[in-house]
Amino acid sequence: MAVPLSGPLSQLKMAREAKHADYNGSQSMGIISLYDLVNGGQANGSTVDYPTVNTNCLPNPADRGSYVEVFQVYKYTNGTVAGPFTHYLNPAQAATASAAVNTDILYSNAGLTTTVVAHGSGSNSYWYQLATGLSNDQLICGSNIGSAWDTTSTGAMSNKTCGQP
């Protein structure tokens, strides 16, 4: 059996499902660490050693990779605004959003497998980020100022400018 799609959930029953594939079983589970249950192992105090997460299953591979989030991104096209979106950077390219430079690749998913579509190349078409409630590290230009940029067909940032778009 699997975890039910509706109704109340039980941490004990989810632990039984994770370890024994028996949601309604009667196995003793001892101490259950939610961290261990989600991530596998027993490093955080669980009595039971849970299996590692199966990242190959569909429709879920669970995304457990590393990435840098770029929040509050909007798409401006000829007076029309769409968004907000969250874009993602590979931390090997930029450790924070404010460290992003032209040529860094922006992704539309946290798995860093789908690049952001090409957009920009003109004053009437660009991506931008507002400075509302974000830290300087979360802002493409840092220092609480807005920013604008284009993306190429490979998702690379280009024409990055700082200041309100």
Phi and psi in radians as a Rosetta constraint file:
Dihedral C 1 N 2 CA 2 C 2 CIRCULARHARMONIC -2.066 0.35
Dihedral N 2 CA 2 C 2 N 3 CIRCULARHARMONIC 3.033 0.35
Dihedral C 2 N 3 CA 3 C 3 CIRCULARHARMONIC -1.127 0.35
Dihedral N 3 CA 3 C 3 N 4 CIRCULARHARMONIC 2.314 0.35
Dihedral C 3 N 4 CA 4 C 4 CIRCULARHARMONIC -1.120 0.35
Dihedral N 4 CA 4 C 4 N 5 CIRCULARHARMONIC 2.663 0.35
Dihedral C 4 N 5 CA 5 C 5 CIRCULARHARMONIC -1.384 0.35
Dihedral N 5 CA 5 C 5 N 6 CIRCULARHARMONIC -0.344 0.35
Dihedral C 5 N 6 CA 6 C 6 CIRCULARHARMONIC -2.487 0.35
Dihedral N 6 CA 6 C 6 N 7 CIRCULARHARMONIC 2.922 0.35
Dihedral C 6 N 7 CA 7 C 7 CIRCULARHARMONIC 1.581 0.35
Dihedral N 7 CA 7 C 7 N 8 CIRCULARHARMONIC 3.051 0.35
Dihedral C 7 N 8 CA 8 C 8 CIRCULARHARMONIC -1.186 0.35
Dihedral N 8 CA 8 C 8 N 9 CIRCULARHARMONIC 2.556 0.35
Dihedral C 8 N 9 CA 9 C 9 CIRCULARHARMONIC -1.848 0.35
Dihedral N 9 CA 9 C 9 N 10 CIRCULARHARMONIC 2.653 0.35
Dihedral C 9 N 10 CA 10 C 10 CIRCULARHARMONIC -2.140 0.35
Dihedral N 10 CA 10 C 10 N 11 CIRCULARHARMONIC 2.232 0.35
Dihedral C 10 N 11 CA 11 C 11 CIRCULARHARMONIC -1.083 0.35
Dihedral N 11 CA 11 C 11 N 12 CIRCULARHARMONIC -0.687 0.35
Dihedral C 11 N 12 CA 12 C 12 CIRCULARHARMONIC -1.050 0.35
Dihedral N 12 CA 12 C 12 N 13 CIRCULARHARMONIC -0.804 0.35
Dihedral C 12 N 13 CA 13 C 13 CIRCULARHARMONIC -1.180 0.35
Dihedral N 13 CA 13 C 13 N 14 CIRCULARHARMONIC -0.638 0.35
Dihedral C 13 N 14 CA 14 C 14 CIRCULARHARMONIC -1.159 0.35
Dihedral N 14 CA 14 C 14 N 15 CIRCULARHARMONIC -0.605 0.35
Dihedral C 14 N 15 CA 15 C 15 CIRCULARHARMONIC -1.140 0.35
Dihedral N 15 CA 15 C 15 N 16 CIRCULARHARMONIC -0.739 0.35
Dihedral C 15 N 16 CA 16 C 16 CIRCULARHARMONIC -1.083 0.35
Dihedral N 16 CA 16 C 16 N 17 CIRCULARHARMONIC -0.713 0.35
Dihedral C 16 N 17 CA 17 C 17 CIRCULARHARMONIC -1.112 0.35
Dihedral N 17 CA 17 C 17 N 18 CIRCULARHARMONIC -0.776 0.35
Dihedral C 17 N 18 CA 18 C 18 CIRCULARHARMONIC -1.115 0.35
Dihedral N 18 CA 18 C 18 N 19 CIRCULARHARMONIC -0.727 0.35
Dihedral C 18 N 19 CA 19 C 19 CIRCULARHARMONIC -1.504 0.35
Dihedral N 19 CA 19 C 19 N 20 CIRCULARHARMONIC -0.747 0.35
Dihedral C 19 N 20 CA 20 C 20 CIRCULARHARMONIC -2.037 0.35
Dihedral N 20 CA 20 C 20 N 21 CIRCULARHARMONIC 0.008 0.35
Dihedral C 20 N 21 CA 21 C 21 CIRCULARHARMONIC 0.958 0.35
Dihedral N 21 CA 21 C 21 N 22 CIRCULARHARMONIC 0.733 0.35
Dihedral C 21 N 22 CA 22 C 22 CIRCULARHARMONIC -2.533 0.35
Dihedral N 22 CA 22 C 22 N 23 CIRCULARHARMONIC 1.390 0.35
Dihedral C 22 N 23 CA 23 C 23 CIRCULARHARMONIC -0.961 0.35
Dihedral N 23 CA 23 C 23 N 24 CIRCULARHARMONIC -0.711 0.35
Dihedral C 23 N 24 CA 24 C 24 CIRCULARHARMONIC -1.722 0.35
Dihedral N 24 CA 24 C 24 N 25 CIRCULARHARMONIC 0.312 0.35
Dihedral C 24 N 25 CA 25 C 25 CIRCULARHARMONIC -1.206 0.35
Dihedral N 25 CA 25 C 25 N 26 CIRCULARHARMONIC -3.081 0.35
Dihedral C 25 N 26 CA 26 C 26 CIRCULARHARMONIC -2.168 0.35
Dihedral N 26 CA 26 C 26 N 27 CIRCULARHARMONIC 0.291 0.35
Dihedral C 26 N 27 CA 27 C 27 CIRCULARHARMONIC -1.133 0.35
Dihedral N 27 CA 27 C 27 N 28 CIRCULARHARMONIC 2.500 0.35
Dihedral C 27 N 28 CA 28 C 28 CIRCULARHARMONIC -1.362 0.35
Dihedral N 28 CA 28 C 28 N 29 CIRCULARHARMONIC 2.300 0.35
Dihedral C 28 N 29 CA 29 C 29 CIRCULARHARMONIC -1.954 0.35
Dihedral N 29 CA 29 C 29 N 30 CIRCULARHARMONIC -0.228 0.35
Dihedral C 29 N 30 CA 30 C 30 CIRCULARHARMONIC 1.140 0.35
Dihedral N 30 CA 30 C 30 N 31 CIRCULARHARMONIC -2.505 0.35
Dihedral C 30 N 31 CA 31 C 31 CIRCULARHARMONIC -1.335 0.35
Dihedral N 31 CA 31 C 31 N 32 CIRCULARHARMONIC 2.340 0.35
Dihedral C 31 N 32 CA 32 C 32 CIRCULARHARMONIC -2.063 0.35
Dihedral N 32 CA 32 C 32 N 33 CIRCULARHARMONIC 2.024 0.35
Dihedral C 32 N 33 CA 33 C 33 CIRCULARHARMONIC -1.622 0.35
Dihedral N 33 CA 33 C 33 N 34 CIRCULARHARMONIC 2.177 0.35
Dihedral C 33 N 34 CA 34 C 34 CIRCULARHARMONIC -1.047 0.35
Dihedral N 34 CA 34 C 34 N 35 CIRCULARHARMONIC -0.652 0.35
Dihedral C 34 N 35 CA 35 C 35 CIRCULARHARMONIC -1.031 0.35
Dihedral N 35 CA 35 C 35 N 36 CIRCULARHARMONIC -0.841 0.35
Dihedral C 35 N 36 CA 36 C 36 CIRCULARHARMONIC -1.113 0.35
Dihedral N 36 CA 36 C 36 N 37 CIRCULARHARMONIC -0.708 0.35
Dihedral C 36 N 37 CA 37 C 37 CIRCULARHARMONIC -1.068 0.35
Dihedral N 37 CA 37 C 37 N 38 CIRCULARHARMONIC -0.734 0.35
Dihedral C 37 N 38 CA 38 C 38 CIRCULARHARMONIC -1.343 0.35
Dihedral N 38 CA 38 C 38 N 39 CIRCULARHARMONIC -0.717 0.35
Dihedral C 38 N 39 CA 39 C 39 CIRCULARHARMONIC -1.785 0.35
Dihedral N 39 CA 39 C 39 N 40 CIRCULARHARMONIC -0.178 0.35
Dihedral C 39 N 40 CA 40 C 40 CIRCULARHARMONIC 1.581 0.35
Dihedral N 40 CA 40 C 40 N 41 CIRCULARHARMONIC 2.809 0.35
Dihedral C 40 N 41 CA 41 C 41 CIRCULARHARMONIC 1.496 0.35
Dihedral N 41 CA 41 C 41 N 42 CIRCULARHARMONIC -2.876 0.35
Dihedral C 41 N 42 CA 42 C 42 CIRCULARHARMONIC -2.544 0.35
Dihedral N 42 CA 42 C 42 N 43 CIRCULARHARMONIC 0.524 0.35
Dihedral C 42 N 43 CA 43 C 43 CIRCULARHARMONIC -1.170 0.35
Dihedral N 43 CA 43 C 43 N 44 CIRCULARHARMONIC -0.346 0.35
Dihedral C 43 N 44 CA 44 C 44 CIRCULARHARMONIC -1.921 0.35
Dihedral N 44 CA 44 C 44 N 45 CIRCULARHARMONIC 0.521 0.35
Dihedral C 44 N 45 CA 45 C 45 CIRCULARHARMONIC 1.798 0.35
Dihedral N 45 CA 45 C 45 N 46 CIRCULARHARMONIC 0.010 0.35
Dihedral C 45 N 46 CA 46 C 46 CIRCULARHARMONIC -1.191 0.35
Dihedral N 46 CA 46 C 46 N 47 CIRCULARHARMONIC 2.544 0.35
Dihedral C 46 N 47 CA 47 C 47 CIRCULARHARMONIC -1.208 0.35
Dihedral N 47 CA 47 C 47 N 48 CIRCULARHARMONIC -0.661 0.35
Dihedral C 47 N 48 CA 48 C 48 CIRCULARHARMONIC -1.687 0.35
Dihedral N 48 CA 48 C 48 N 49 CIRCULARHARMONIC 2.520 0.35
Dihedral C 48 N 49 CA 49 C 49 CIRCULARHARMONIC -1.575 0.35
Dihedral N 49 CA 49 C 49 N 50 CIRCULARHARMONIC 1.866 0.35
Dihedral C 49 N 50 CA 50 C 50 CIRCULARHARMONIC -1.419 0.35
Dihedral N 50 CA 50 C 50 N 51 CIRCULARHARMONIC 2.594 0.35
Dihedral C 50 N 51 CA 51 C 51 CIRCULARHARMONIC -1.172 0.35
Dihedral N 51 CA 51 C 51 N 52 CIRCULARHARMONIC 2.701 0.35
Dihedral C 51 N 52 CA 52 C 52 CIRCULARHARMONIC -1.167 0.35
Dihedral N 52 CA 52 C 52 N 53 CIRCULARHARMONIC 2.758 0.35
Dihedral C 52 N 53 CA 53 C 53 CIRCULARHARMONIC -1.210 0.35
Dihedral N 53 CA 53 C 53 N 54 CIRCULARHARMONIC 2.350 0.35
Dihedral C 53 N 54 CA 54 C 54 CIRCULARHARMONIC -1.462 0.35
Dihedral N 54 CA 54 C 54 N 55 CIRCULARHARMONIC 1.752 0.35
Dihedral C 54 N 55 CA 55 C 55 CIRCULARHARMONIC -1.496 0.35
Dihedral N 55 CA 55 C 55 N 56 CIRCULARHARMONIC 0.059 0.35
Dihedral C 55 N 56 CA 56 C 56 CIRCULARHARMONIC -1.701 0.35
Dihedral N 56 CA 56 C 56 N 57 CIRCULARHARMONIC -0.054 0.35
Dihedral C 56 N 57 CA 57 C 57 CIRCULARHARMONIC -1.380 0.35
Dihedral N 57 CA 57 C 57 N 58 CIRCULARHARMONIC 2.656 0.35
Dihedral C 57 N 58 CA 58 C 58 CIRCULARHARMONIC -2.021 0.35
Dihedral N 58 CA 58 C 58 N 59 CIRCULARHARMONIC 2.510 0.35
Dihedral C 58 N 59 CA 59 C 59 CIRCULARHARMONIC -1.523 0.35
Dihedral N 59 CA 59 C 59 N 60 CIRCULARHARMONIC 0.206 0.35
Dihedral C 59 N 60 CA 60 C 60 CIRCULARHARMONIC -2.033 0.35
Dihedral N 60 CA 60 C 60 N 61 CIRCULARHARMONIC 1.546 0.35
Dihedral C 60 N 61 CA 61 C 61 CIRCULARHARMONIC -1.537 0.35
Dihedral N 61 CA 61 C 61 N 62 CIRCULARHARMONIC 2.302 0.35
Dihedral C 61 N 62 CA 62 C 62 CIRCULARHARMONIC -1.222 0.35
Dihedral N 62 CA 62 C 62 N 63 CIRCULARHARMONIC 2.331 0.35
Dihedral C 62 N 63 CA 63 C 63 CIRCULARHARMONIC -1.475 0.35
Dihedral N 63 CA 63 C 63 N 64 CIRCULARHARMONIC 1.957 0.35
Dihedral C 63 N 64 CA 64 C 64 CIRCULARHARMONIC -2.150 0.35
Dihedral N 64 CA 64 C 64 N 65 CIRCULARHARMONIC 0.390 0.35
Dihedral C 64 N 65 CA 65 C 65 CIRCULARHARMONIC -1.437 0.35
Dihedral N 65 CA 65 C 65 N 66 CIRCULARHARMONIC 3.086 0.35
Dihedral C 65 N 66 CA 66 C 66 CIRCULARHARMONIC -1.806 0.35
Dihedral N 66 CA 66 C 66 N 67 CIRCULARHARMONIC 2.584 0.35
Dihedral C 66 N 67 CA 67 C 67 CIRCULARHARMONIC -2.836 0.35
Dihedral N 67 CA 67 C 67 N 68 CIRCULARHARMONIC 2.875 0.35
Dihedral C 67 N 68 CA 68 C 68 CIRCULARHARMONIC -1.981 0.35
Dihedral N 68 CA 68 C 68 N 69 CIRCULARHARMONIC 2.178 0.35
Dihedral C 68 N 69 CA 69 C 69 CIRCULARHARMONIC -1.498 0.35
Dihedral N 69 CA 69 C 69 N 70 CIRCULARHARMONIC 2.417 0.35
Dihedral C 69 N 70 CA 70 C 70 CIRCULARHARMONIC -2.037 0.35
Dihedral N 70 CA 70 C 70 N 71 CIRCULARHARMONIC 1.787 0.35
Dihedral C 70 N 71 CA 71 C 71 CIRCULARHARMONIC -1.493 0.35
Dihedral N 71 CA 71 C 71 N 72 CIRCULARHARMONIC 2.872 0.35
Dihedral C 71 N 72 CA 72 C 72 CIRCULARHARMONIC 0.932 0.35
Dihedral N 72 CA 72 C 72 N 73 CIRCULARHARMONIC 0.847 0.35
Dihedral C 72 N 73 CA 73 C 73 CIRCULARHARMONIC -1.663 0.35
Dihedral N 73 CA 73 C 73 N 74 CIRCULARHARMONIC 2.351 0.35
Dihedral C 73 N 74 CA 74 C 74 CIRCULARHARMONIC -2.147 0.35
Dihedral N 74 CA 74 C 74 N 75 CIRCULARHARMONIC 2.662 0.35
Dihedral C 74 N 75 CA 75 C 75 CIRCULARHARMONIC -1.927 0.35
Dihedral N 75 CA 75 C 75 N 76 CIRCULARHARMONIC 2.090 0.35
Dihedral C 75 N 76 CA 76 C 76 CIRCULARHARMONIC -1.879 0.35
Dihedral N 76 CA 76 C 76 N 77 CIRCULARHARMONIC 2.205 0.35
Dihedral C 76 N 77 CA 77 C 77 CIRCULARHARMONIC -2.467 0.35
Dihedral N 77 CA 77 C 77 N 78 CIRCULARHARMONIC 1.893 0.35
Dihedral C 77 N 78 CA 78 C 78 CIRCULARHARMONIC 0.846 0.35
Dihedral N 78 CA 78 C 78 N 79 CIRCULARHARMONIC 0.844 0.35
Dihedral C 78 N 79 CA 79 C 79 CIRCULARHARMONIC 1.529 0.35
Dihedral N 79 CA 79 C 79 N 80 CIRCULARHARMONIC -0.076 0.35
Dihedral C 79 N 80 CA 80 C 80 CIRCULARHARMONIC -1.836 0.35
Dihedral N 80 CA 80 C 80 N 81 CIRCULARHARMONIC 2.300 0.35
Dihedral C 80 N 81 CA 81 C 81 CIRCULARHARMONIC -1.931 0.35
Dihedral N 81 CA 81 C 81 N 82 CIRCULARHARMONIC 2.330 0.35
Dihedral C 81 N 82 CA 82 C 82 CIRCULARHARMONIC -2.149 0.35
Dihedral N 82 CA 82 C 82 N 83 CIRCULARHARMONIC 2.561 0.35
Dihedral C 82 N 83 CA 83 C 83 CIRCULARHARMONIC 2.283 0.35
Dihedral N 83 CA 83 C 83 N 84 CIRCULARHARMONIC -3.017 0.35
Dihedral C 83 N 84 CA 84 C 84 CIRCULARHARMONIC -1.448 0.35
Dihedral N 84 CA 84 C 84 N 85 CIRCULARHARMONIC 2.697 0.35
Dihedral C 84 N 85 CA 85 C 85 CIRCULARHARMONIC -2.085 0.35
Dihedral N 85 CA 85 C 85 N 86 CIRCULARHARMONIC 2.819 0.35
Dihedral C 85 N 86 CA 86 C 86 CIRCULARHARMONIC -1.998 0.35
Dihedral N 86 CA 86 C 86 N 87 CIRCULARHARMONIC 2.215 0.35
Dihedral C 86 N 87 CA 87 C 87 CIRCULARHARMONIC -1.870 0.35
Dihedral N 87 CA 87 C 87 N 88 CIRCULARHARMONIC 2.897 0.35
Dihedral C 87 N 88 CA 88 C 88 CIRCULARHARMONIC -2.315 0.35
Dihedral N 88 CA 88 C 88 N 89 CIRCULARHARMONIC 2.512 0.35
Dihedral C 88 N 89 CA 89 C 89 CIRCULARHARMONIC -2.041 0.35
Dihedral N 89 CA 89 C 89 N 90 CIRCULARHARMONIC 2.582 0.35
Dihedral C 89 N 90 CA 90 C 90 CIRCULARHARMONIC -1.313 0.35
Dihedral N 90 CA 90 C 90 N 91 CIRCULARHARMONIC 2.172 0.35
Dihedral C 90 N 91 CA 91 C 91 CIRCULARHARMONIC -1.103 0.35
Dihedral N 91 CA 91 C 91 N 92 CIRCULARHARMONIC -0.268 0.35
Dihedral C 91 N 92 CA 92 C 92 CIRCULARHARMONIC -1.237 0.35
Dihedral N 92 CA 92 C 92 N 93 CIRCULARHARMONIC -0.391 0.35
Dihedral C 92 N 93 CA 93 C 93 CIRCULARHARMONIC -1.645 0.35
Dihedral N 93 CA 93 C 93 N 94 CIRCULARHARMONIC -0.732 0.35
Dihedral C 93 N 94 CA 94 C 94 CIRCULARHARMONIC -2.563 0.35
Dihedral N 94 CA 94 C 94 N 95 CIRCULARHARMONIC 2.134 0.35
Dihedral C 94 N 95 CA 95 C 95 CIRCULARHARMONIC -1.288 0.35
Dihedral N 95 CA 95 C 95 N 96 CIRCULARHARMONIC -0.402 0.35
Dihedral C 95 N 96 CA 96 C 96 CIRCULARHARMONIC -2.456 0.35
Dihedral N 96 CA 96 C 96 N 97 CIRCULARHARMONIC 2.888 0.35
Dihedral C 96 N 97 CA 97 C 97 CIRCULARHARMONIC -1.077 0.35
Dihedral N 97 CA 97 C 97 N 98 CIRCULARHARMONIC -0.654 0.35
Dihedral C 97 N 98 CA 98 C 98 CIRCULARHARMONIC -1.198 0.35
Dihedral N 98 CA 98 C 98 N 99 CIRCULARHARMONIC -0.285 0.35
Dihedral C 98 N 99 CA 99 C 99 CIRCULARHARMONIC -1.520 0.35
Dihedral N 99 CA 99 C 99 N 100 CIRCULARHARMONIC -0.079 0.35
Dihedral C 99 N 100 CA 100 C 100 CIRCULARHARMONIC -1.146 0.35
Dihedral N 100 CA 100 C 100 N 101 CIRCULARHARMONIC 2.433 0.35
Dihedral C 100 N 101 CA 101 C 101 CIRCULARHARMONIC -2.264 0.35
Dihedral N 101 CA 101 C 101 N 102 CIRCULARHARMONIC 2.899 0.35
Dihedral C 101 N 102 CA 102 C 102 CIRCULARHARMONIC -0.941 0.35
Dihedral N 102 CA 102 C 102 N 103 CIRCULARHARMONIC 2.465 0.35
Dihedral C 102 N 103 CA 103 C 103 CIRCULARHARMONIC 1.581 0.35
Dihedral N 103 CA 103 C 103 N 104 CIRCULARHARMONIC -0.293 0.35
Dihedral C 103 N 104 CA 104 C 104 CIRCULARHARMONIC -1.168 0.35
Dihedral N 104 CA 104 C 104 N 105 CIRCULARHARMONIC 2.470 0.35
Dihedral C 104 N 105 CA 105 C 105 CIRCULARHARMONIC -1.548 0.35
Dihedral N 105 CA 105 C 105 N 106 CIRCULARHARMONIC 2.289 0.35
Dihedral C 105 N 106 CA 106 C 106 CIRCULARHARMONIC -1.768 0.35
Dihedral N 106 CA 106 C 106 N 107 CIRCULARHARMONIC 2.436 0.35
Dihedral C 106 N 107 CA 107 C 107 CIRCULARHARMONIC -2.059 0.35
Dihedral N 107 CA 107 C 107 N 108 CIRCULARHARMONIC 2.669 0.35
Dihedral C 107 N 108 CA 108 C 108 CIRCULARHARMONIC -1.682 0.35
Dihedral N 108 CA 108 C 108 N 109 CIRCULARHARMONIC -0.036 0.35
Dihedral C 108 N 109 CA 109 C 109 CIRCULARHARMONIC -2.368 0.35
Dihedral N 109 CA 109 C 109 N 110 CIRCULARHARMONIC 2.655 0.35
Dihedral C 109 N 110 CA 110 C 110 CIRCULARHARMONIC -1.186 0.35
Dihedral N 110 CA 110 C 110 N 111 CIRCULARHARMONIC -0.307 0.35
Dihedral C 110 N 111 CA 111 C 111 CIRCULARHARMONIC -1.341 0.35
Dihedral N 111 CA 111 C 111 N 112 CIRCULARHARMONIC -0.102 0.35
Dihedral C 111 N 112 CA 112 C 112 CIRCULARHARMONIC 0.998 0.35
Dihedral N 112 CA 112 C 112 N 113 CIRCULARHARMONIC 0.719 0.35
Dihedral C 112 N 113 CA 113 C 113 CIRCULARHARMONIC -1.992 0.35
Dihedral N 113 CA 113 C 113 N 114 CIRCULARHARMONIC -0.309 0.35
Dihedral C 113 N 114 CA 114 C 114 CIRCULARHARMONIC -2.117 0.35
Dihedral N 114 CA 114 C 114 N 115 CIRCULARHARMONIC 2.004 0.35
Dihedral C 114 N 115 CA 115 C 115 CIRCULARHARMONIC -1.328 0.35
Dihedral N 115 CA 115 C 115 N 116 CIRCULARHARMONIC 2.707 0.35
Dihedral C 115 N 116 CA 116 C 116 CIRCULARHARMONIC -1.160 0.35
Dihedral N 116 CA 116 C 116 N 117 CIRCULARHARMONIC 2.511 0.35
Dihedral C 116 N 117 CA 117 C 117 CIRCULARHARMONIC -1.157 0.35
Dihedral N 117 CA 117 C 117 N 118 CIRCULARHARMONIC 2.708 0.35
Dihedral C 117 N 118 CA 118 C 118 CIRCULARHARMONIC -1.119 0.35
Dihedral N 118 CA 118 C 118 N 119 CIRCULARHARMONIC 2.336 0.35
Dihedral C 118 N 119 CA 119 C 119 CIRCULARHARMONIC -2.786 0.35
Dihedral N 119 CA 119 C 119 N 120 CIRCULARHARMONIC 2.398 0.35
Dihedral C 119 N 120 CA 120 C 120 CIRCULARHARMONIC 2.199 0.35
Dihedral N 120 CA 120 C 120 N 121 CIRCULARHARMONIC -2.580 0.35
Dihedral C 120 N 121 CA 121 C 121 CIRCULARHARMONIC 1.224 0.35
Dihedral N 121 CA 121 C 121 N 122 CIRCULARHARMONIC 0.973 0.35
Dihedral C 121 N 122 CA 122 C 122 CIRCULARHARMONIC 2.767 0.35
Dihedral N 122 CA 122 C 122 N 123 CIRCULARHARMONIC 2.764 0.35
Dihedral C 122 N 123 CA 123 C 123 CIRCULARHARMONIC -1.210 0.35
Dihedral N 123 CA 123 C 123 N 124 CIRCULARHARMONIC -0.253 0.35
Dihedral C 123 N 124 CA 124 C 124 CIRCULARHARMONIC -1.793 0.35
Dihedral N 124 CA 124 C 124 N 125 CIRCULARHARMONIC 0.231 0.35
Dihedral C 124 N 125 CA 125 C 125 CIRCULARHARMONIC -2.729 0.35
Dihedral N 125 CA 125 C 125 N 126 CIRCULARHARMONIC 1.992 0.35
Dihedral C 125 N 126 CA 126 C 126 CIRCULARHARMONIC -2.941 0.35
Dihedral N 126 CA 126 C 126 N 127 CIRCULARHARMONIC 2.882 0.35
Dihedral C 126 N 127 CA 127 C 127 CIRCULARHARMONIC -1.589 0.35
Dihedral N 127 CA 127 C 127 N 128 CIRCULARHARMONIC 2.626 0.35
Dihedral C 127 N 128 CA 128 C 128 CIRCULARHARMONIC -2.624 0.35
Dihedral N 128 CA 128 C 128 N 129 CIRCULARHARMONIC 2.841 0.35
Dihedral C 128 N 129 CA 129 C 129 CIRCULARHARMONIC -2.276 0.35
Dihedral N 129 CA 129 C 129 N 130 CIRCULARHARMONIC 2.342 0.35
Dihedral C 129 N 130 CA 130 C 130 CIRCULARHARMONIC -1.527 0.35
Dihedral N 130 CA 130 C 130 N 131 CIRCULARHARMONIC 2.764 0.35
Dihedral C 130 N 131 CA 131 C 131 CIRCULARHARMONIC -1.743 0.35
Dihedral N 131 CA 131 C 131 N 132 CIRCULARHARMONIC 0.516 0.35
Dihedral C 131 N 132 CA 132 C 132 CIRCULARHARMONIC -1.441 0.35
Dihedral N 132 CA 132 C 132 N 133 CIRCULARHARMONIC 1.878 0.35
Dihedral C 132 N 133 CA 133 C 133 CIRCULARHARMONIC 1.237 0.35
Dihedral N 133 CA 133 C 133 N 134 CIRCULARHARMONIC 0.228 0.35
Dihedral C 133 N 134 CA 134 C 134 CIRCULARHARMONIC -1.788 0.35
Dihedral N 134 CA 134 C 134 N 135 CIRCULARHARMONIC 2.645 0.35
Dihedral C 134 N 135 CA 135 C 135 CIRCULARHARMONIC -1.312 0.35
Dihedral N 135 CA 135 C 135 N 136 CIRCULARHARMONIC 2.868 0.35
Dihedral C 135 N 136 CA 136 C 136 CIRCULARHARMONIC -1.036 0.35
Dihedral N 136 CA 136 C 136 N 137 CIRCULARHARMONIC -0.616 0.35
Dihedral C 136 N 137 CA 137 C 137 CIRCULARHARMONIC -1.170 0.35
Dihedral N 137 CA 137 C 137 N 138 CIRCULARHARMONIC -0.463 0.35
Dihedral C 137 N 138 CA 138 C 138 CIRCULARHARMONIC -1.490 0.35
Dihedral N 138 CA 138 C 138 N 139 CIRCULARHARMONIC -0.173 0.35
Dihedral C 138 N 139 CA 139 C 139 CIRCULARHARMONIC -1.671 0.35
Dihedral N 139 CA 139 C 139 N 140 CIRCULARHARMONIC 2.316 0.35
Dihedral C 139 N 140 CA 140 C 140 CIRCULARHARMONIC -0.932 0.35
Dihedral N 140 CA 140 C 140 N 141 CIRCULARHARMONIC -0.653 0.35
Dihedral C 140 N 141 CA 141 C 141 CIRCULARHARMONIC -1.860 0.35
Dihedral N 141 CA 141 C 141 N 142 CIRCULARHARMONIC 0.000 0.35
Dihedral C 141 N 142 CA 142 C 142 CIRCULARHARMONIC 1.081 0.35
Dihedral N 142 CA 142 C 142 N 143 CIRCULARHARMONIC -3.074 0.35
Dihedral C 142 N 143 CA 143 C 143 CIRCULARHARMONIC 0.955 0.35
Dihedral N 143 CA 143 C 143 N 144 CIRCULARHARMONIC 0.498 0.35
Dihedral C 143 N 144 CA 144 C 144 CIRCULARHARMONIC 0.971 0.35
Dihedral N 144 CA 144 C 144 N 145 CIRCULARHARMONIC 0.669 0.35
Dihedral C 144 N 145 CA 145 C 145 CIRCULARHARMONIC -2.115 0.35
Dihedral N 145 CA 145 C 145 N 146 CIRCULARHARMONIC 2.638 0.35
Dihedral C 145 N 146 CA 146 C 146 CIRCULARHARMONIC -1.262 0.35
Dihedral N 146 CA 146 C 146 N 147 CIRCULARHARMONIC 2.973 0.35
Dihedral C 146 N 147 CA 147 C 147 CIRCULARHARMONIC -2.589 0.35
Dihedral N 147 CA 147 C 147 N 148 CIRCULARHARMONIC 2.835 0.35
Dihedral C 147 N 148 CA 148 C 148 CIRCULARHARMONIC -2.498 0.35
Dihedral N 148 CA 148 C 148 N 149 CIRCULARHARMONIC 2.634 0.35
Dihedral C 148 N 149 CA 149 C 149 CIRCULARHARMONIC -2.816 0.35
Dihedral N 149 CA 149 C 149 N 150 CIRCULARHARMONIC 2.878 0.35
Dihedral C 149 N 150 CA 150 C 150 CIRCULARHARMONIC -1.880 0.35
Dihedral N 150 CA 150 C 150 N 151 CIRCULARHARMONIC 2.940 0.35
Dihedral C 150 N 151 CA 151 C 151 CIRCULARHARMONIC -2.276 0.35
Dihedral N 151 CA 151 C 151 N 152 CIRCULARHARMONIC 2.513 0.35
Dihedral C 151 N 152 CA 152 C 152 CIRCULARHARMONIC -1.509 0.35
Dihedral N 152 CA 152 C 152 N 153 CIRCULARHARMONIC -3.132 0.35
Dihedral C 152 N 153 CA 153 C 153 CIRCULARHARMONIC -1.157 0.35
Dihedral N 153 CA 153 C 153 N 154 CIRCULARHARMONIC -0.271 0.35
Dihedral C 153 N 154 CA 154 C 154 CIRCULARHARMONIC -1.729 0.35
Dihedral N 154 CA 154 C 154 N 155 CIRCULARHARMONIC 0.116 0.35
Dihedral C 154 N 155 CA 155 C 155 CIRCULARHARMONIC 1.471 0.35
Dihedral N 155 CA 155 C 155 N 156 CIRCULARHARMONIC 0.082 0.35
Dihedral C 155 N 156 CA 156 C 156 CIRCULARHARMONIC -1.331 0.35
Dihedral N 156 CA 156 C 156 N 157 CIRCULARHARMONIC 2.410 0.35
Dihedral C 156 N 157 CA 157 C 157 CIRCULARHARMONIC -1.176 0.35
Dihedral N 157 CA 157 C 157 N 158 CIRCULARHARMONIC 2.509 0.35
Dihedral C 157 N 158 CA 158 C 158 CIRCULARHARMONIC -2.605 0.35
Dihedral N 158 CA 158 C 158 N 159 CIRCULARHARMONIC 2.797 0.35
Dihedral C 158 N 159 CA 159 C 159 CIRCULARHARMONIC 0.954 0.35
Dihedral N 159 CA 159 C 159 N 160 CIRCULARHARMONIC 0.638 0.35
Dihedral C 159 N 160 CA 160 C 160 CIRCULARHARMONIC -1.129 0.35
Dihedral N 160 CA 160 C 160 N 161 CIRCULARHARMONIC 2.247 0.35
Dihedral C 160 N 161 CA 161 C 161 CIRCULARHARMONIC -2.284 0.35
Dihedral N 161 CA 161 C 161 N 162 CIRCULARHARMONIC 2.583 0.35
Dihedral C 161 N 162 CA 162 C 162 CIRCULARHARMONIC -1.946 0.35
Dihedral N 162 CA 162 C 162 N 163 CIRCULARHARMONIC 2.505 0.35
Dihedral C 162 N 163 CA 163 C 163 CIRCULARHARMONIC 2.166 0.35
Dihedral N 163 CA 163 C 163 N 164 CIRCULARHARMONIC 2.873 0.35
Dihedral C 163 N 164 CA 164 C 164 CIRCULARHARMONIC -1.110 0.35
Dihedral N 164 CA 164 C 164 N 165 CIRCULARHARMONIC 2.278 0.35
